[in-house]
């Protein structure tokens, strides 16, 4: 399928991944010649699930045991790998397969579910939940957030209570709304792609299939739908 040219590429949404600066830990290889959200397709051989499992194979054992910090883990479905310099707080719960990168923070009460890829210096905070999602280096879901089937770019910050909705009420295919048209994503679950530097105010909500270009701003209590360019503002 040919996607509209107005869809932003991975290098437009997440430019620091393509800079000369070497990243700490492991980062995903996002598709730049295809729609970015195809990375979230469960059966994509180059998608999130496949790439994360490949990363976990680099480790004979986890550099850090989260239970030493009085967190809990469940490895019945896959491995939990936490880099040595990550900070894991009391009461966090991690379910494998998942990866937590260098200097990342998993705070008290965080719920890190399968196929969470938490890159270097990213934050999953108190009462925040992640599932089948990527927090790229420096992304933050610090307070009472839900992040499912999504990718958050460097410098993204979710205000307290912000939720990224990833499933339609009727369970149907998530539709992309682009310039007044609806285009099927071929995904039943798809939350959001938030470009680098996006700031979302407290208690805001993104409907399924939202894409925000870099440095976009969502005001507190606002609900956002559709695909939007960089520096957009949503009230």
C-alpha positions as semicolon CSV with decimal commas, in nm:
position;residue;x (nm);y (nm);z (nm)
1;X;0,000;0,000;0,000
2;X;0,123;0,350;-0,082
3;X;0,083;0,590;0,205
4;X;0,009;0,963;0,158
5;X;0,315;1,184;0,113
6;X;0,187;1,403;0,396
7;X;0,267;1,130;0,649
8;X;0,586;1,234;0,831
9;X;0,880;0,995;0,805
10;X;1,073;0,854;1,100
11;X;1,362;1,092;1,032
12;X;1,120;1,388;1,048
13;X;0,956;1,272;1,371
14;X;1,268;1,143;1,545
15;X;1,567;1,325;1,391
16;X;1,806;1,258;1,678
17;X;1,798;0,887;1,593
18;X;1,959;0,979;1,261
19;X;2,218;1,223;1,396
20;X;2,589;1,147;1,417
21;X;2,571;1,126;1,797
22;X;2,595;0,770;1,923
23;X;2,306;0,662;2,144
24;X;2,357;0,485;2,477
25;X;2,211;0,139;2,503
26;X;1,981;-0,001;2,236
27;X;1,740;0,197;2,018
28;X;1,500;0,059;1,758
29;X;1,563;0,079;1,386
30;X;1,251;0,261;1,268
31;X;1,138;0,240;0,904
32;X;1,219;0,558;0,714
33;X;1,105;0,436;0,373
34;X;0,766;0,314;0,498
35;X;0,500;0,451;0,731
36;X;0,649;0,463;1,081
37;X;0,351;0,290;1,239
38;X;0,418;-0,028;1,039
39;X;0,682;-0,084;1,309
40;X;0,389;-0,159;1,543
41;X;0,247;-0,441;1,329
42;X;0,264;-0,751;1,552
43;X;0,377;-0,983;1,271
44;X;0,622;-0,742;1,105
45;X;0,956;-0,929;1,083
46;X;1,132;-0,595;1,134
47;X;0,881;-0,458;1,382
48;X;0,887;-0,384;1,753
49;X;0,839;-0,742;1,871
50;X;1,106;-0,890;1,646
51;X;1,363;-0,617;1,714
52;X;1,312;-0,623;2,089
53;X;1,355;-0,999;2,109
54;X;1,675;-0,963;1,907
55;X;1,808;-0,703;2,154
56;X;1,738;-0,929;2,451
57;X;1,948;-1,201;2,291
58;X;2,257;-0,978;2,339
59;X;2,241;-1,045;2,713
60;X;2,328;-1,366;2,895
61;X;2,160;-1,218;3,200
62;X;2,020;-0,884;3,308
63;X;2,296;-0,637;3,413
64;X;2,068;-0,531;3,699
65;X;1,821;-0,740;3,895
66;X;1,518;-0,515;3,961
67;X;1,419;-0,721;4,263
68;X;1,729;-0,588;4,440
69;X;1,543;-0,255;4,444
70;X;1,228;-0,429;4,571
71;X;1,057;-0,412;4,234
72;X;0,881;-0,724;4,106
73;X;0,924;-0,901;3,773
74;X;0,738;-1,161;3,569
75;X;0,949;-1,349;3,316
76;X;0,697;-1,621;3,239
77;X;0,649;-1,476;2,888
78;X;0,996;-1,338;2,821
79;X;1,306;-1,185;2,972
80;X;1,331;-0,861;3,167
81;X;1,659;-0,687;3,082
82;X;1,760;-0,379;3,280
83;X;2,086;-0,193;3,218
84;X;2,313;-0,143;3,520
85;X;2,278;0,236;3,535
86;X;1,897;0,237;3,518
87;X;1,710;0,344;3,830
88;X;1,438;0,106;3,944
89;X;1,226;0,212;4,241
90;X;1,039;0,012;4,503
91;X;0,702;-0,118;4,388
92;X;0,756;-0,109;4,013
93;X;0,644;-0,419;3,823
94;X;0,806;-0,532;3,497
95;X;0,677;-0,807;3,269
96;X;0,896;-0,959;3,000
97;X;0,987;-0,937;2,730
98;X;1,100;-0,582;2,796
99;X;1,415;-0,368;2,795
100;X;1,514;-0,077;3,018
101;X;1,809;0,127;2,892
102;X;2,097;0,312;3,060
103;X;2,001;0,585;3,310
104;X;1,630;0,523;3,247
105;X;1,396;0,554;3,546
106;X;1,117;0,316;3,638
107;X;0,954;0,483;3,935
108;X;0,740;0,360;4,221
109;X;0,416;0,201;4,105
110;X;0,512;0,188;3,736
111;X;0,367;-0,100;3,533
112;X;0,596;-0,203;3,246
113;X;0,414;-0,460;3,037
114;X;0,538;-0,689;2,756
115;X;0,725;-0,539;2,461
116;X;0,802;-0,215;2,637
117;X;1,127;-0,067;2,506
118;X;1,242;0,203;2,748
119;X;1,550;0,370;2,600
120;X;1,830;0,559;2,776
121;X;1,722;0,834;3,018
122;X;1,352;0,775;2,950
123;X;1,107;0,779;3,243
124;X;0,811;0,562;3,331
125;X;0,678;0,726;3,643
126;X;0,440;0,667;3,930
127;X;0,122;0,483;3,826
128;X;0,222;0,500;3,459
129;X;0,173;0,197;3,232
130;X;0,348;0,103;2,909
131;X;0,269;-0,181;2,669
132;X;0,408;-0,267;2,322
133;X;0,556;0,081;2,306
134;X;0,886;0,264;2,267
135;X;1,005;0,555;2,479
136;X;1,299;0,687;2,283
137;X;1,592;0,845;2,472
138;X;1,474;1,116;2,709
139;X;1,099;1,058;2,660
140;X;0,891;1,089;2,978
141;X;0,563;0,938;3,093
142;X;0,613;1,050;3,452
143;X;0,274;1,061;3,628
144;X;-0,045;0,857;3,584
145;X;0,004;0,799;3,212
146;X;-0,093;0,520;2,973
147;X;0,129;0,453;2,670
148;X;0,028;0,160;2,452
149;X;0,120;0,071;2,093
150;X;0,301;0,401;2,054
151;X;0,638;0,568;2,000
152;X;0,742;0,873;2,202
153;X;1,035;1,080;2,076
154;X;1,326;1,242;2,254
155;X;1,213;1,520;2,486
156;X;0,844;1,426;2,478
157;X;0,672;1,492;2,811
158;X;0,327;1,371;2,907
159;X;0,153;1,584;3,166
160;X;0,002;1,416;3,471
161;X;-0,298;1,205;3,377
162;X;-0,237;1,216;3,003
163;X;-0,361;0,903;2,827
164;X;-0,272;0,770;2,482
165;X;-0,576;0,578;2,364
166;X;-0,487;0,284;2,141
167;X;-0,815;0,103;2,072
168;X;-1,140;0,216;1,913
169;X;-1,457;0,159;2,114
170;X;-1,581;-0,080;1,845
171;X;-1,248;-0,261;1,822
172;X;-1,218;-0,182;1,451
173;X;-0,918;-0,080;1,240
174;X;-0,761;0,244;1,355
175;X;-0,812;0,518;1,097
176;X;-0,565;0,795;1,020
177;X;-0,731;1,131;0,969
178;X;-0,526;1,330;0,722
179;X;-0,646;1,655;0,566
180;X;-1,011;1,557;0,599
181;X;-0,967;1,202;0,472
182;X;-0,964;0,872;0,659
183;X;-0,704;0,612;0,574
184;X;-0,686;0,269;0,733
185;X;-0,371;0,195;0,932
186;X;-0,410;-0,184;0,909
187;X;-0,373;-0,187;1,287
188;X;-0,637;-0,278;1,542
189;X;-0,427;-0,122;1,818
190;X;-0,236;0,198;1,747
191;X;-0,189;0,478;1,996
192;X;0,028;0,769;1,885
193;X;0,354;0,873;1,727
194;X;0,475;1,179;1,916
195;X;0,762;1,362;1,747
196;X;1,057;1,495;1,941
197;X;0,988;1,776;2,183
198;X;0,609;1,736;2,198
199;X;0,456;1,862;2,522
200;X;0,116;1,732;2,633
201;X;-0,068;1,907;2,914
202;X;-0,227;1,742;3,215
203;X;-0,529;1,517;3,156
204;X;-0,505;1,544;2,779
205;X;-0,602;1,250;2,557
206;X;-0,483;1,141;2,214
207;X;-0,735;0,932;2,022
208;X;-0,612;0,619;1,839
209;X;-0,391;0,691;1,539
210;X;-0,262;1,036;1,634
211;X;0,065;1,159;1,483
212;X;0,213;1,486;1,608
213;X;0,512;1,647;1,441
214;X;0,807;1,770;1,644
215;X;0,755;2,036;1,911
216;X;0,377;2,022;1,899
217;X;0,182;2,134;2,207
218;X;-0,139;1,991;2,350
219;X;-0,315;2,204;2,609
220;X;-0,442;2,058;2,938
221;X;-0,771;1,864;2,912
222;X;-0,764;1,872;2,531
223;X;-0,846;1,570;2,314
224;X;-0,652;1,532;1,990
225;X;-0,739;1,339;1,675
226;X;-0,555;1,302;1,344
227;X;-0,219;1,367;1,183
228;X;-0,059;1,708;1,243
229;X;0,254;1,888;1,129
230;X;0,542;2,004;1,345
231;X;0,483;2,296;1,582
232;X;0,108;2,242;1,582
233;X;-0,102;2,352;1,881
234;X;-0,412;2,178;2,014
235;X;-0,658;2,331;2,262
